[in-house]
Amino acid sequence: MDTRAFLRRAKKAQSKIAGVCAEIISRLEKFLSRRAGKATMYVAGLCFVALVVNTLWMDNLIENWERSLDPVIYEGDVTQQVVPFFLWDGEPQFEDDYAATYFLDCLPIGFKGLYVAGARLWHPEDLSTHLPYVLWLLTAIGLSIAAYRFTGWGGVLFALCFCVGADLFLRRMLGGLPRGFAFPLIALGLAALATGRPRFLAALTVVGAAFYPAAGVTLGFSLALWLFVLPKEDGPGWSRTRGAIWVVGTAVASAVVLAPAMIGSGRYGTVITRDDVEEFPEAGPGGRYSPRDRAPFLGFVPEALRLAEETVAFPGTTLFKWGKWRRIRKQDEDKREYEYMRSEEYKTKRTRKQRDWLSIVCLLAVVAWLRLFATNSAARRVGVVLLAGWLVHVLACQFPPRLYLPPRYATYLIPPWVVVIIAAAPAGLYSILIPRSARVVRRTIVAAVALLGMISFAADVSVEAAGKDRFPDDRGVFRIIRRLPRDSVVAGFPIGLMDHVPYRTRRRAFINAETHQAFHTAFVVEMRKRMRALIAAYFASSTAPMIKLKQQHGVTHLLVDTRHLDHPPKYFKPFNRAVDLAFSRNRKIGFEALRPDMPVAAVSRHYRLIDLSQLSHRDKK
């Protein structure tokens, strides 16, 4: 068969099909314009979205919210960034807590102000529990507005599908921490870019500096690139002078907002950089941070590709699995099916199937976005934020951690950006296949395509366990510590249960792993002193190190995990060697903490709480 002749016939056939489709679309548009006004269609769209969201996801979100009320299920970082606000909740002992003071001085001023005001009305734990769902709602609104700009109500549903189904969003917002504000800020920034609102974007930049500076920096760079790099037809119609005034004014306002945190953190020494790792191994390999959070950092492109895959291939997805609208529960009749879905066989098959379909979806989305980028001003404005993220990432890699940790710029930018471009993909594909059509009907057809994709992706999504961790539930130990006097200071090996003592008992911890950060030199030096004193007392063969811990550091109680006296625990550099030496040196002599005549305040299955105030000298030669 002659290939050229076949292509000519196919081209003629495609032209006829396009003409017929254009005629149908034109008539459909006239019908819709006669039957419904703009306000009526807007209200109808809102009602439809509300109906779909309520049907598919509302019970999941409510279940997730109810689960967050469990006192032993929370985000681990609240133990470092929420505990300091107990000071405004009737716990004056935290005023003398060194770690709590450090975090208060370093936290952004907007976040600090919100929690100080909130702690006067509610408990900080309650604010931390409920705030993430408000932030999630703001994220959903921002992504929906940006998606609506390209694909109408279908894009809104598609964006909501990802916002709920990809637990990456809610997981990073849990705990109501500063990072929880990043996704809402970026999502609203994308909405500002898509709708062409530079003033709103400038305001978001300043708000970002007040709550999560990494997001504010990305939005600020996006504003500058929009006003000075994109073509004039994509801009707001401002002169260069006016644009420069807005950019400089936004930068100055952001710097003023950032100043309190910068000044406060400066009280704890200089920032530890990659050149200081030899002196401060806590910040290097084998130290406090994982490879992703310390130099050398992964490049922006590989980091973005990893995050894009994580966003699209969200847990719970079963692509093109029609008809399964209910979630699988651990009920007797569903037990076999539930166990099969948990098996490696099912996961392997599902993963292979996902990757095949996702490769196609992502390829089509890229092609569609390139089409929109070439023909649509809103698409170019939304695209500029990716360039801004790359530039900030490059700068942050050169000056870590002065511009915060570089991976954070990709972590909070790529997922919402990917949601918007995939939601906009049907519009780009439609403009390629049928370039001439009326706006109303084009959006109707694109909405139908987006809704079809949403149904395919949203078959089994569930957020009932998104990002929530269940922490040690040794309530007996926590109950005993909570009964101690308010001015008590509890010391114990930093990992494990000690991480949760301040949050669960409202009693000060001498040192724990969550608050043992390695960003500022003076803070690291102080933590070293505390850790060395703790190791000496924890594995002591006499009471002298314990008494020294009480007299020099004000520790009132020592919590000993007896399992650590059988096998030495691991921490991070440079403390593991000191732990091993203290353990091996005193094991043969006998650990003082295990002596039967020690003044033990309480005994649990694995823990002994020693009252240091009742110790007397029993030094062994």
N, C-alpha and C positions, 0 to 999 in steps of 0.2 A: 504494500500500500504506500502511495506517495505521501510522505510526511507533510510536505508543504501544503498539498491539497487538503489534507485532513485538518491542518491548523487554520486554513482559510475558511473551511466550512464551520469549524468550531467558533471562529471569530464572528462569522455572520450569525450563527445561532445565539451566541452570547449577546450580540447586539440586539437581536429580536427579543430575547428574554428580558434584557434590561429595559427595553421600551415598554413591554407589557407591564413589568413591575412598576415602572415610573407612572404609568397610567392608573394602575390600581392604587398606588400610594396617593396620587393627586386626588382621586375621588374620595379616598378614605379621609384625607385631610379636610376636604370640604365638608364631609359629613360630621367630623368631630368639631370643627369650628362652628357649625350651625347649632349643634346639640349642646355644647358645653363651653362656658366661658373659662377664662384662665383661672379665676379664683375657684370655680367649681372643680376643675381638674386638679388644682393644687390640694384642695381639701380631700378629694377622692384619693389622691396619691398618698397623702399622710395617713388616711384611714387604712389603706391597703397595707402600707408598711407596718403600721401598728398591729394589724391583724396577724401578719406573717411572723413578726417578731414575738408577739405574745404566744402564738401557736408553737413555734419551734424552740424558742430559747428562754422564755421568761421563767419557766419552772426550773431550768438549769441554773440561771443566775440567782434565783431565790434560794435554791438548795446550797449553792456555793456560799451565799451570804450567811445562811444559817450555820453552815459548817464553820465559818470563820469565828463564830461566837464561842466555840469550844476553847477554853482557856489554855489548852496544851497544843493548840494548832495555831501557828502564827509564823510570820516571816522572820528568819533568824536575825537580820540586821536591826530589828527594832530594839534589840538588847543594847545596842550602842548609840542609836540616834533618837530614840524615844525616851529612854530612861532618864536623860538629863532634865526632862520637863516634869519629872516627879517633884522637883523643887517647888513648882507652882501649884502642886496638888497636895500641899500639906505635908511634905517630907523634907524638912529643912536640913537633914543630915547630908543630903546630896550637894549642898553648897560647898562642903569640904572634900568632895570626891574629885580627885585629880583628873581622871579620865572623863567624867561628865563635864567638867569645866572645859577641858580641851575641845570636846565636840561642840559645846555651846559656842565657844569662840570661833570655831571653824565653819559652822553651819551658815548657809545663806540667810540673809536678814529677813527675807519674805517668809521662808519656811519657819524660822525661829519665831517671828511675830505671830504667825498663824497658830503655832502650838502653844505659845505663851498665852494668847487670848483664849484658845480652845481649852487649855488646862484650867482656866478659871471658871469655865462653864461645864465641862465634862471631864472625865478621867482621860489622861493621855492615851491609855490603852483603847478606850472606846473610840476616840478620834482616829487613832491609827487603824482600827478595824473597819470603820465605815467610810473613811475618806477615799480609799481606793475605788469604790464603786461610783463615787461622784467623778473621779478622774477618768474612769473608764467611760462614763457617759459623755464627758467632754471629748474624749478621743473619738468615740463613735460619731458624735455630731460633726467634728472637724472632718473626718474622713468621708462622711456622708455628703457634706456640702461640696467637698472637692470632687467626689465621684458624680454628684448630681450635675455639676457643670459640664460633664462630658456625656453621660449616658442616662440622665434623668432618674426616675424612681427605680428602674432596674439596677442602676449603679449603686443607689443607696442600699438596696437589699444585698447586693453583692459585697459592698464594703462592710455592712453589718455582719454578714456571714463570716468574713475573715476576722473581724474584730472580736467576735465571740468564739469562733471555732479555733483560732490560733491562740492557744493559751499563753503564748509568748507575751501578749499585751497585758492581760490581767496579772500574769505571774510577776512581771517587772513592776507593777503598781502596788502589789500587796505590801502591807505594812505602813502605807501612807508616808513613805520616806521621800527625800528630795528627788531621787531618781524617778519616783512615781509621777512627777510632773513633766517628765521629758516627753512621753508619748502625747499627752494632751497638747503641749506647746507645739510640737512638730506637726501634729494633725491639724491644729487650728492655723498654723503657719502655711501649710499646704492649701488650706481653704482660702486664706488671704491671697496667696499667689494665684490660685485658680480663678478667683473672682476679681483680681486686680485691685486689691486694697492695700496700698503701701503704708498708710497711717496705722492700720490695724497690725500689720507686720512689724512696724517699728515699736508699737506698744507691746507686742508679744516678746520682742527682743529684750526690752527692759524687764518685763515680768519674768522672763527666763533667767536673767541675771539675778533676780531676787529669790528664785526658787531652785533652779538647776542651771548653773552657768554654762554647762556644755551645750544645752539646747539653745540658750540665748546667743552664744557665739555663732552657732550654725545659722540661726535665723538672721543675725546681724550681717553675716557675710552674704546670705541670700539677698537681703535688701540692697546691699551695695552692688552686687552683680546685676541684679534686676535693673537698677537705675543707671548703671554706667557701662554695662557690657552688652546687654540685649539690644536689638534694634529699636529705633525710636517708636515704631508702630506697636511694639510690645509693652512700652512703658506707660505710665499714667498721664503722659502729656506735660510733664514738668520740664522746666529749664534745667540745665546742668547746675546752675547756682542754687536753685531751690532744692534739687536732689542732694547736693553736697551739704546744704544746711541740715537737711533731715538726717543724713547719714552721720554727720559729725555730732549733731545733737543727740541722736540715739546712742552713739558711742560714749559721749560724756555722761549721759544719764545712767547708762549701764555701769560705767566706772564708779560713779557715785554710789550706786546700789551695792556694788561689789566691795567697796572700800572697807566697811566694818569687818567682813570676814577676812580680808587680806591683812588688815591690821591685827585682828585677833589671832590669826594663825602665826603671825610674825613673832608673837611672844614665846613661841616654842622652838625657836632656832631657825636655821636656814632649811630650805627644802632639800631633801636628799635626791640627788640625781644619779645617773648611771656611772658617773666618775667617782661617786662616793661608796660604791658597793663593797669595795675592799675593806673600808673602815666600818661600814654598816651592812654586814651580810644579811641582815633581816630583810633588806630590799632586793636582794639578788637571788640567784638560783638556790633552791633549797630553803629559801626564806619564807616570809609571810605570804607572798603572793604567788598565784599560779602563773605558768608561762604566758598566758594571754594578757596578764595584767602587769607585766614587767618587760623591760627591753631585753632583746630586740623584739619589736612589735610586728605582728603580721600586717602586710600591706592592706591598703583600703579595698582593692579589688577582690582579693581572696576572702577577706572578711565580709564584704558585701555579698559575694556569691553564697557563702555559707549561711548568712542570715536570710537571704532570699529563699533558699531551699527550706530553711526551718520555718519561715513564714507560710509558704505555700503548702508544704507537706506537713500540715499541723497534725498533732496526735488526734486520733479519733476519726480521721477522714477515711472514708471508703468510697473512692471515686466511682461514679456511675453505678451505684448499688441502689437500684430503685426499690421503693416500697418499704424500706426499714426506717420508719419514722419514730419508732420508740427506742429508748435507750435500753441497753442490756443491763439488767439488774441481777444481783445475787439472790435470785429466788429459786425455789426448788425446780420449777418447770423449765427454768432457763439455765440451770447449772451446767449442763453439758455444753451448751452453746457458749456460755461465758468462759468456761475453761478452754474451749477450742480457740476463742478469740484471744486468749492470753498465751496460747502456745506459740513456740518458735515457728512451727510450720505455717500457721496463719500469718504471723508477722512477716515471714519471708515472702510469702505469696503476695501479701498486701503491699509490701514495700516495692517489690518488682513491678507490680501493676501500677502503683502510684508513680514510680519513676518514669514509666513509659508514657502515661498520660500527661504527667506534669512537664515532661520534655516538650510535648506537642503544645500544651497550653502556653508555656513560657516562650516558645519560639513564635507562636502566633501573637502573643502579647508584645513582644519586641518589635515584630514587623508592624503591628498596628500602631504602636507608640511612635515609631519612626515616621510613619505616615502623618500622624497627628502633629508631631514635632515640626514637620516641614510645612504644615498648612494651618496650624492653630496657635494663636498667641498664648492662650492659657496653658497649652501643653509645653510651650517653650519656657514659660514662667515656672511651671512646676518642675521642669527638667533642670532649671538652674540651681535648685537646692542640692542636687546631687554633686554638681561641681563645687558648691560651697562646702559640702561635707568632705569632699576629697581634699580641698585646700586646707581646711582646718585640721584634718587628720595628719597631713604632711607636716604642718607647723607643730602640732602636738608631739609628733614623733621626734622632732628636733629639740624640743624643750620639755621633756617629761620630768615630773608631773606638773610643771608650772601651768600648762594649759589643760590640766586634768589628764586622765588616762586616755590615750588615743583610741582604743577599741570602743569606748563609750560613744564616740561620734558616729560610728557605723551602727552600733547596737540600737540606738534610738532613732536613727534616720531611715535606715533601709526598710524595716518592716512596714511602716505607714506609707512610704513612697511606693513600695511594691504593690500594696493594696490598691492605691490610686491608679497606677498604670494598668494593672490587670482589670480593674473595674472599667477603665476607659477603653480597653482593648476592643470591645464590640463596636464602638463608634469608629475607631480607626479602620477596622476590617470592613465595616459597612461603607465607609467613604471610599475604600479601594474598589469594592465590588459594584456599588451603585452610587457613583459620585454626585449625581443630581437628584435631589429629593427635597421635599418640604421639611422644615425643622420639626414640626409637631409629630408628623408621622414617622420621621426618621428616629426620633426619640422613642416612639411607641415600639417600633420594631427592635431597636437596640435594647430597650427595656425587656422585651420578651426574650431576646438572646441572653441577656445578663441574668434574667430570672431562671432560665434553663440551666445556666452554669452554676447559679447559686444552689439550685436544687441538687445538682450533681455533687457539689462539694459538701453540702450541709446535711447529708443524709443521717449521719450518726454523731454529729458534734456534741460534745459535752464539756462543761466547764466545772463540773461538780468537785473536782480535786485540783483545779488549776493552780499550781505553784505553792499550795499550802503544805507545810511540813509539820509532822507530829514530833514534838521534842520530848526529852526525857520526862516521864510521868511518875517520878519518884516523889509523890505528893507528901509522903511521910517526912522526908528530909526537908522539903520546902516548908512544910507546916511548922516544923521545929525551928527552922531558921527565922521564920516570920515572927515567932513568939519572942525572939531575942530583943533586948533593948534597942531603941531606934538608932542609937549612936554606935551600934556594933559594926565591926569590920570583919568580914569573913574572908579567909585566905584558903586556897586550895589549888590543886594543879589546874592550870587555866582552861584546858579543853574539857568538853563534856558538860557535866552538870553545872560547873562554875560559870559557864557562859550565861546561864539563865537565872542565876541567883538574884541579881538586882531587879530584873523584870518580874520574876515570879514572887519574890518575897519583900521587895522594897527595902532591902538591906544592902549596904555597900559591899562590893567585892574589891579585894586588894588588887587583883589583876585577873583578867580573863582574856581568852584568845580574840573575842570579837572586838574588844577595845584596844588590843595590842597592835596598833598600826605603825607603819614605818614610813611616814611622810616628812617628819620634822626631826631635826637632830636632837634637840633638847628633850623632846618627848621620848624618843627612842632610848636616850641615855637613862632617863628616869625609869623606864620600863625594864631596862637591863638591871638596874640596882634592885628593883623589886623582885625580878625573876630569880636573881642569884640568892637573895635573902630567903625567898620561898623554897628554892631547891635545898638549901642548907637545912632549913627547918623541917621540910617535908620528909627527907630521908635521914634525919639526924639520929645519932646513937646516944645523944644526951639532951638534956633540956636547955642547954646554953643557947643553941641557935633559935629555939622557940621563944625563949625569953627575950632575945635580941630582936626578934621579929615584932614582939609586943612593944618593947621599949622604944625602938628606933622608928617603927613604922605605924604604930598605933593599932595593930591587928589584935582583935579580942578573941577570935575563934579560928581554929585551924580545922578544915574539913579534909579528912584523909580517906581516899578510896583505897581500901585494903588490897584490891587487885593490883594496884600499882606497886605494892611492896612484894609481889610475887614476880611480876614482869615489868620492867621500867617502861613508862609511857614515852611516846614520841611527841616532839613539839616541832620547832623549826630552828634553823641556824640563828645564832651560834650556841644554842642551849642544849642540844641533844648530847653533846660530849660531856657537859657538866652533869647532866642527869645520870648518864651511864657511870661516870666516875663516882658520884655520890652514892649511887645504888650499890655498886660493887664494893666500895670501901667499907660501907656500914652494914652490909647484909650479914657478914659473918659475926659481927659484934651483936647485932640485933637492933631493930628499929625502935626508937623510943615511942613512936606513936602506937605500937602494939602492946606496950607494957600494960598489964592488968590494973595497975594502981594509978594509971593516968586519970586526971580529972576530966572524964568524958561527960559532956553535956547531954549527948544522945548517941544511940547506936542504932544503925539501920542494917539491912542485909549486907551491904558492901561498904558502908560509910561509918566513920567515927568522927564526931564533932567534939574537938578538944577545947576546953575553956582555958585559954592561956593566962587568964588573970589569977588562976589558982595554982599555977606552976611554982615549984620551988627548985633550987639548984640541985641537980644530982649528976654533976659532971663525972664522966668516966675517964680514967686515965688510960 
